[in-house]
Amino acid sequence: MIEDQPSPSPYQTREELRELVRSQLQALLERENFEGAKALLVPVQPVDIAAVIAELPIQMQAIAFRLLSKDEAIEVYEYLDSSVQQELIKEFKHQDVLDIVDKMSPDDRARLFDELPAKVVRRLLNQLSPTEREATTLLLGYQPSTAGRIMTTEYIALKESSTVAQALERVRSLANVKETIYYLYIIDASRHLTGVLTLRGLLTADSEQIVSAIAKREVIFVHTNTDQEEVARIVRDYDFGAVPVVDSEQRLVGIITIDDVLDVIEQETTEDIYTLGGVQSGGDKYFQTNNLFQIARKRVVWLFVLLIANTATSAVIAGQEEIIEQVVALAAFIPLLIDTGGNVGAQSSTVVIRGLNLKEVHLKRALATISRETIVGILLGAMLGLVVILWAYFLEGSWGVSLVVGISLLAISFLAAVAGTALPFLFSKLGLDPALMSAPFITSVVDVLGVLIYLWLARLILQL
């Protein structure tokens, strides 16, 4: 018996709708009302079903997935997080796994195989249909994070000599099995990419025309070894729905669609954020990792580096104890100075790293960018320094100490701006990820030099 379910309100957010479906689905599965659960999922979009299944208890995920029809199950499976995909594979019978994996699009299948143990991948590859095995092996043969690795071979290519009528017939016959039909790629007898034609252009052309005569010849494309971040920038800059991929001999081998580009943008942004925070992403999703030791390992490397760097700050303070002993008030302002310097450096490094990633700033303009941020650092230091001089005098009643603190803040802000801007450029020049010059690292550098500057100015101004 199928129980009546409350209709979702059109005013609910997607998250609220998913939570409503999840709670109802879990309740139905707990009561073993499988017919009701199946009916509940009928009007739900595949991407939302995937999100709902991922939030179910592990023992219910396989049960919910088996309620789907074969075609819908394949689509839902492609939307699932890799960790959930792997858990479901463990629960399925061998043939169930093979049926799903064989029908997946090649690029999604390649991503799944990247996460699976090599032994499982070899077994599945050997039992795929020859066409799917060839397509998947092709993608897995390219380096990770390149256009070749994320492309799909499910595109429509038209021969240069085809007429519009022949092309339309080919599009109709392949529309249900290809990734996209809105971009049609023209190839010669050797599969060299010679042009591109939109579906609109095809539909509005005379049926007797040759496709090569109406195709656009100036094709924007990427090579199989093009970095996936560069692919994302090209798609963004040209507003493409898909971009063709060619090999070293200019032969068309695949396309990259906008949905794959969005995945790349999310992945690269996540990696940059992790790196900026001093966390090793390792390609895994942080909150999908249940091994707490593994989580700690991702974070401890940079913390060890910063711990060693911070001992230098302690050594500087210990080496200047006689100054602090003579003017104890100086010690009270050390946290204020190094924290402010770290914050200024973090701001500068963040905007430069993001600018480098977005190609808004370039190595050729490094000096101009460093000069610009240096002036900003001086202005910030001057504004903050004036406020701190007054505040320090209010607290300590000594103009000497106040001047030391204020001038030190100006110098530290200048230093932090220079370091925060220059170090990412240096790493980029060395071919390293500029995000490695993250806020924690720059903060530690500024801490050491900032304390040195502060105590040196105290000795000079206070004549200690």
N, C-alpha and C positions, 0 to 999 in steps of 0.2 A: 504494500500500500504506500502510495506517494503522499507524504504530508505536505500541506500547503505551507509555502514559505512567504514571509513578508516581502513585498516588492521593494527594491532599493529606491530611495528617493533620488530624483534628478539633481538635487541640490547637495548631495553628499560628495565629498572629495574622493579621489581614486583610492587613497589610503583607507578612508572610512568604508568604502565599498568592499575593498579586499578584506578588511578585518571582519566585516559582516559575513561575507561568504565563508571565510576561514572558520569562524566560530560555529556557523550553521553546519558546515561540512564536517567539522570535527565531532559535533554532537550527533550527526546522523551516522557517522562511521562508528562511534562508540556504541550506538544502539544497533549496529549492523544493518541499518536501513540503506542498503546499497542502491536500490531503485531511486529512493529519494535523493541520495547523494548525486547519482548520475543526472537526474533531472535538474538539480540545482546548478550543475556546471554547464548545462546546455547553452544558456544565453551569455555565458562569461567568455571574454576574449582570451585567446591562448596565452598572451603575455601576463594577464591577470591570474589565470589558472596556475601558471608557473610560479608566480609570487605567492599565491595561496598555498600551494603544495610545499614550497620551501619553508613556510612557517609552521607546518604541521609537525607533530612529534615524528621522529624518524620511523617508528614502526608503522605509522599510518601513511607515509609518503608513497610507498609502493602500492598500497591498496587503492589510494585515490587515483594514482596514475593509471592503474589497470582499468578503471572505470571509463576511460576515454576511448574513443574509436581509434583505429590504427592511424588514420591520416592526421587526426587531431593530436594524438600522442606524439607523433614525430615533430609536429610544429611546436608543441609545448616543450618537448625535450630540448629543443634548440635554444629556448629562452631560459632554461634552468641554469643556475650557477654550477660551475664545474664540480664543486664539492657534492652537490645534490645529485648530479649526473652520475658520479662515481658510486655513491651510495645505492642508487637505483640499479646500477649494473650488477652489484653484488646480490641484489634481491631477485633479479630476473633469471629465468631459464636461458640457456645458451641461445636458443632460436629466437626468443623474444628480443634479446640484445641485438642479434644479427639483423633482424627485421627493421629495427629502429635505426641502427647505425648505417645500414645500407641505403636508407632513404633520406638521410640527412644531406644538407648541401655540403659540398666538399670543404668549404672554408670553415664551417661550424664543426665538421667532423675532424678536420686537422687540429682545431683548437682543443677539442676533447682529447684527441690522441696525445697532445702535448702534456696533458695532465695525468694520463694513465701510465701504469708500469709498462716498461718496454715489452715484457713477456705477453701481456694482454694485447698490446697494440699489434704485435706480430701475428698473434692468433686471429684477431679480428680482420687484419689486412688480408690474410691468406684466404679468408672465407667471404670477402666482399665480391660482388660481381666484377668481372674484368674491367668494365668501364669505370666503375666507382673506385676500384683499386688503383687504376692508372691515374685518375684525377687526384686522389688523396696522396699517392706516392710523389706525384709532381709537386704538390704544395709542401709536403714534409721535406723535400729535397732542398728547399730554399732556407736561408738563414732566418732565425726568429727576428721579429720586428722589422721585416722588410715587406715590400709590396708583394713579392712572390708568395710569401707565407700567408698573407691575409686575403689574397684575391680569391675569386671563385671562377670556375671554368664554365659556369652556366650562363652563357651570353649568346646572342644571336649574331652570327656573321653572315654577310651577304657577298656573293661573288660580284666582281666589278661588271661583269657582262649581264647580270640579271636584270630583267625588266621590273617595273614597279608591280605589275600584276603577279609575277613570280615571287617577288619579295613578300608581298602581302600574304600569299598562300603559305610561304615558309613561316612567317610570323604567326599565322593562325595555328599551324600544326605544332609549333614549339612553345606557344604562349604559356601553357600550363606547367611546363617543366623547366623553364629558364628563370633566372633570378629577376631579370627586368627585360621589358620589351620596349622601353621608351627611348633607348639609345641603340641604334643598329650600326654595326661596324662593317666597313667595306674592306675586303681583302683581295689581293691578286692571287694568281695561281700558286704562288709560293707562301701564301698566308701572311704576306707583308701587309701591315696596316696602311691603307691608302686614303681612308676617309671615314667620316662619321655622318650618320643621318638620323634625325629624330623621327619618332613615329608620326608626329604631326606633319613633318615634311613629306613622309611617304604617303600618308592618307590624302594629302592635298595635291599630289602630283598626278600627271596623266599616266594612265595604266601602261602605255606603250613606251614610256621613257626608260632609259637605262639608268640604274641607280647611281652609277659613278658620275653621271652628268649632273645630278641634283645634290650630291653629297658635298659636305664641307671638307675641303682638302687640308686646311690648316688644323691638324688634330693635336690637341694637348694630351700627352700621354706620360706615363712613368715607366721606368724599367723595373725588372724583377728585383734588382738589388737596391732600389730606392728606399730610403728609410721611411718607416710608416708615419713618422711625424711630418716629413716633407709631403707625403701623400695627402695627409689631412690638411696641410696648408694650401695645397693646390686646389683641392675640392672646395675649401672655404673661399679662396680668392676668386675662383671662377664660377662659384655657385653651381657646381655640377651635381647631378644626381648619381653619376657614376663616372669613373675614369678608366680608360683602357690601360692594360699592362702589356708591354712588349719585352721580348728577350734581347740578347745582344745583337741579333741579326734583324731586328725590327719586325719580328713575326709576332702576331697577336697571340697571347697565351692565356689571357684572362681579363677580368674587370674587377674593380673595387667599388662597391656601392656605398651609398651614404650611411646606411645602418652600420656597416663595418667601420667607417670613418668615425662615427660617433663613439663606437666602442674603443677605438684607438685614442681618441681625445680624452675619454674618461680614464683609460688606463695610464696614459702618459701624465695626465694631471695628477692622478693619485700618486704615481711614483715620485713626481716632483715635490708634492706636499710631504710625503714620507721623508724624502731626502732632506728637505728644508728643516724638518723637525728632528733630524738625526736618527731616523728609523729606517732599517733595511727592509724594503718591501718584499724582496725575493720573489716578486710576481704573484704572491699570495694575497688573498683578501684578509686583512688583519682580524676582523671580527668573525670570520669563518674558521679561524684556527683555534682548535680546542686544546692544543698542547701548550700549557702555560710555560714550560721550559723553552719551547720554540719561540714563544712571544717575547720572553725575556732576552733570548739570544739575539733577536732582531734589534733590540734597543740597547744592549749592553756595549756593543763595539764603540759607538760614538761616545757613550758615557765614560768609558775607560780613557779614550783620547782626551775628553774634556777634563776628566779628573786629573790626568797628568799635567794638562795645561794649567789648570787652576792651582796646582801646587807651586807653579812659578809665581803666582800672585802672592801666595803665602810666604814664599821665600823672599820676595821683594819687601814685604811688610816687616818680616823678621830681621832683614838686613838694615832696616831703617828705624829700629826700635827706639834709638836715642832721641830721634826727632819727635816721635809720638809721645815719649815719656816727658819731654820738655813742654809740649803743647798737646795735652790729652784731647782737647777739643777737636783736633784734626781727625782722630779716629772715627768720630761720630759721622763725618761726611763721606767716608770712603764708600759705603754702600750706595749712597745717592749718586756719586760721581760715576762709579763703574756701571751701575744699572742704567743711568741715562746714556752713557756712551754705548752700551750694548744695544739699547733701544734704537738709537740713531743709526748705528751700523746695521742693525737688522732691517730697518726701513729701507736704507740705501741698497743693501744686497737683494732684498725682495723685489724692488722695482726693476733693478738691473737684470736679475735672473729671469723675471717674467718677460721683460723686454727682449732678452736674447732668445727665449723660447718662442716668442711671437714674431721674431724678426723685426721688431720695432726699433731696436738698436743693433748696430753691427760693430765688428772689430775695427773697421776702418774709421769709425767715429768714436773710438774708445776714449781718446784724449778729450774730445769735446764733451762727452758724457761725464767723464771723471771731473772735468773742470766745473761743469754745471752742478753736479751733486756736491762738490767741494764748497762752492759758494753757498749752496743751500745749507750745508752743515755749519758753515761759519755764521750764517744768519740765525740758524736755530740756536747755536751756542751762545751768540750775543744776547738773544731774547731770554733764553733760559738763565744765562749767567747773571743778567741784571736782577732778575727776580731772586736768584739764589743769594746774591750779595746782600740784598736787603733782609732776606730770611735768616741768613747766617748771622748777620749783625744783631737781629732781634733775639736770636737764641743765645749767642755767645757774648755780645757786647764788645766785640773786637773787630775794628776795621781791617787789621792785618790778616786775621784768619778769614774774614769775609772776602777780601780780595784774592787770597790764595784759592779759595773754593770757587769763586766766580771765574777767575782767569783759567783755572784748571778745567772747568766745565767747558769753556770756549775752546781750549786746546784739544780736549778729549773729543768734543763734537766734531771738530775739524778732522782729527785723526780717524774717528769712526766712519765718517762719510767717505774719506779717501779709501780706507780699507774695505768698507762695504761695497764700494763701486769698483775698485781696481781688481780685487781678488777674483770675482767671477769672470772678468775679462781675461785674466791671466789663465785661469783653468780652461776657459773656452779656447784660448790660443794653443794650449797644450793638448787639445783634443779630449779633455775630460769634461764630465758633466758639470756645468757651472753651479748647479744646485748643491754640489758638495761643499761649496763655500756658503754653508747654511748659517742661519742666525746663531745657533749655539757655538759654532766654531769661531765666527767673527767676534762674538761676545767675549769669548775667552781671550782672544788676541788683544782686544781693546782693554780688557781687565788688567792684563799684565802691564801694557804700555801706559795705561791711564794712571795706575798707581805710581809708576815710576815718575811720570810727569808731575803728578800731584805733590809727591814728597820732595821732588827736586825744586819745584816752585816754592814750597814751604820753606825749604832751607835758604833759598835766594831772597825771598821777600821778607821773611821773618828774621833773616840773618842768624840762623841757628848753626 
